[in-house]
Structure formats: C-alpha cells, structure tokens
Amino acid sequence: MDDVMASTRTTALPMQTDVLIVGAGPAGLTLAAGLTQLGVDHVLIERADSVQPGAKAAFVQPRALEYLDRVGVADRLVAAGIRGHHFSVHDGARTLLRGSYDNLDTPFPMMLLVSQQTTEEHLNRRLTELGGMVHRRHKLITFSPDFPGVTAAVAAPDGSVRAVYARYLIGADGVYSRVRSTAGIAFPGKAREQLFALADVRLEPGSASVLEDTTFFFSSEGMLLTSPLADGQHRVVASVPPGSKAPTAEETETLLATRGPRQGGPKVVEVITASTYHVQERVAERLSDGPVFLLGDAAHTHSPAGGQGMNTGIQDAGNLAWKLHAVLTGFAPEGLLDTYHGERHPVASGLVAFTSQITSLATMRDPELCRRRNDIIAAAAKAPGITDWLARRLSQLDISYATEPADGTYHVGQRVSPALVPAAGLDWNLALPNPSTGPTESGRTGPLNFQFVDGLETSLLIRPDGYLAAHGVPTDPHAVLANLASYLPGGPTR
C-alpha cells in the first residue's frame, strides 16, 4: 500500500498539460500508465482520496491481461488473483454447459479472478514506478473550449479552483461522467427494471467445492451467478424482487440453496460486502468530440454478465494511448484520433448487446420458457466448437478492427497473439520470418522493435496495442520505420 499512497502525493496542479485525465479507475489508470511509459505529459485527477474498497468488477479477461502485460502489470496481477480455467451454466445440479479457457491462443489462458480494488492498486503502483501520480481529492467542475484544446476548472482539496489548459481532455469519470455531460454527448440506452443483489462472502470450509467454476445457475426462481475470489471469498450475484435490501448471510444462503446446486448447499459464515443495483445499458453517442474523449464507464455501461466491462475500459485506454502519443509527437496527423471512435464504438455497442442477451436469458421466470431455454443450451453445448467460440467471446480475444471476416489469413486490424509474436511493451513491433541463413538478431530502431519468429510466413507490422497494422511489409526495419506513418489506421496502405 505504501507505493499506492506514494502515487497520491500532494503536488500542485500544473497550469497546462498535453492530456488531462479525469477519473482514476481502471481505465484512467491504464491510460495514465501507458502515457507515462510513452513519455507523454499528462495530469490524472480523481475526486476520491484513495482507491475505493469493495470488489465491483471481479474478472480480468485474457485480452485485457495481454495489454496490461505491455505496461508491466499483468504478471503481478496474476500472482494476486485466482486463475479461473472454466465457466459453467447449470440448472441446479444439472450441467447445461461447461467451457474452458485452457486452449485459448494467448499467454494468459485464464479468467483472472481478482477484485477491481486489487487491479487499481497494482495499476497505481505501476504508475508510481514509471514516474506518474494521481492528483486525488481534485474534482472537475467544468471546462470550456480553448482552441485547440480546453481549459478546465478543477477544485483542489483546499477548496481553491484552478484553471488547467489541456490539449486533450479524457473523461474516465464513470457512468455519471461530468466530462460527457459538459461536452453535451448523449448517452442513450435504458435502465433495466430488474434489481440485482451482490454479496462477497466467506463460505463454511468444505462447503464450497460445488462452486469451483464461475457458474451461472439458470432457474425459474431467478438468476444466480457464483464465482470464487481471492482470499478465500466467493461472489454471489442474483436477481431479486423490487425493494430488496443488500442481502444478509441468511438471505445469501437461501439464494444459494434455492437456485444453486441444491444438494449440500454452501453455508455462508460471513458477508464481506453486499449491495443492490440496477443495470444500465448505454453507449455514448460518440466517443470523442474535438479534443474531448470518453473511455470506460463514461463511454459505455452494461450488465456485468460475463465479466466484460472493466476489461473493455482497459482496452479503450490501450487503443487511445499510442494514438495520443503519435499525434502529440508529430508522428501522425490529428486525424488518427478519429479512429478511436471508429474502432471502439462498435466494440462497445456489441458488448452491450451481448451482455443484454445474457441477462435476458438469465432472468427468465416462466417455468416452461426456462425449461426450453435450458434444454436448448444443453443441446447447443454438444455442438462442435460452441464452447470454444463462447470462450473466445468472453475472453475478448475475438475483438477485431478488421473490415474483413476472419478466415485464417492475415487482415489489417486483427489481433496478433503474443503467443505468436511476443509483445514489445508499447513499441511498434516488426515480426520477421526466421531466415534459413543469415543474421537473426532482434533489435530496436527508434519506436520500432523487430524480431525473428519461427514459423512465420510473412512479415507482420504490429501496432503498440497488439493489432495488425500491415503484413508483407519490407524486411528491412529502417525501410519500415521510414514509412511507418503510412501504416497508420486510415492511411494509404491500410
């Protein structure tokens, strides 16, 4: 915790910065870590005085871990969590579907079970190591256009209001984003009427063996989700009647007994934290407006079904960080930043639709419809490739910016697995086929890392966020570096 506190040391806000980030949740911290690693001048403000306790999000998916590895966080985060390898859908004791992450093409074939608080603490620590910091107890009041950027009014801890000019303003300030509302960006969508209860609990030793997987229980009594967490805890999420309060130990035990495995139901010995919430399903109309950008919950919010939200915000940050760096250093035209909306908005929209479908299926109550739903899921699970497809979807490894469908060949915009081409931090990465003769020494020239890869049939140029910029490029790193700007999204070689 000392490193986390160090990142919150009191330092006066500068009068100007290249990038002002509002909100030090997972998305804002990831962006700040990336910008610090890239050497981009920025300021990160947060109204809270510390990382907030409570689990909130509890899953880090493989695709997010791949990016967090680029900023030096993944290994320590994995060590702090539980490696979840399977996910299941049950109807009581009946297994309808069981999928595995074990065969995913990634260095991180797991659903990492770790609290959002722990994730933020590790991001804070890494930000400090890189030389960055969080200005805590600072609140954005408003901002106004100040061509070509904005001037923001920020309330400091002593009550004074300070003006900060920023070339770019980033709203990572959550569902009720002040940045988004001040920019006048609409946030269309809906709030579901269904109320959900969440409890992080300790179970009686020996009674949790039936809850080893992250498991959806689909019952006519209502939805139930259980998952192990670090430190011997379990998370329980359930649909509950309107007006319900945060569940007690007895009420959580009843939910497990009536909707869960039923035989030998787990015994709750302690409730660590509990709450109720309504799900909102919304996507910002646009993710940028001039010098203003939105990411994380400020840009999209949805059902927590499938453990997708925090992961999507982390990847928003990964997409935006290298683009801000490229523009601010003069390497790329400002139009590159337009591709942030173009690439991430469809991902957010698809995410909301996907999690909404899961929630609708899970919250059916009509007994006959529930029986049919469960029979269909059980039958579908037996079809070849279904559970593998679902694992890729949940892991977010299927996210692609390519305009062509996946067909086994290389397409610009598709993810390149770090299992094939090891990541090179936030550098551009040129992967070259291993020649039968001649030198095969890897190296770096400017922002371009180059390496030789066994089994590669053609050269691959990979963006700093791990997506393919071009294939079949020259094998001379200096020639690629000289024309690197031409491989940018939207450029002539795309």
Salt bridges, closest charged atoms under 4 A:
ASP3 OD2 - ARG125 NE 3.51
GLU66 OE1 - ARG63 NH1 2.81
GLU66 OE2 - ARG415 NH2 2.75
ASP102 OD1 - HIS85 ND1 2.89
GLU129 OE2 - ARG76 NH1 2.70
GLU129 OE1 - ARG126 NH1 3.18
ASP158 OD2 - ARG162 NH2 3.61
ASP200 OD1 - ARG235 NE 2.92
ASP213 OD2 - ARG98 NE 2.69
ASP231 OD2 - ARG202 NH2 3.17
GLU270 OE1 - ARG202 NE 3.34
GLU281 OE1 - LYS190 NZ 3.95
GLU281 OE2 - ARG192 NE 2.70
GLU285 OE1 - ARG286 NH1 3.49
ASP289 OD1 - ARG286 NE 3.76
ASP316 OD2 - HIS300 NE2 2.68
ASP316 OD1 - ARG344 NE 2.80
GLU334 OE2 - ARG167 NH2 2.70
GLU343 OE1 - LYS323 NZ 2.80
GLU343 OE2 - ARG463 NH1 2.91
GLU368 OE2 - ARG371 NH2 2.59
GLU368 OE2 - ARG372 NE 3.17
ASP375 OD1 - ARG94 NH2 3.24
ASP375 OD2 - ARG371 NH1 3.07
ASP398 OD2 - ARG393 NE 3.76
GLU404 OE1 - HIS411 ND1 3.64
ASP407 OD1 - HIS411 NE2 2.92
ASP427 OD2 - ARG444 NE 2.60
ASP465 OD2 - ARG463 NH2 2.75
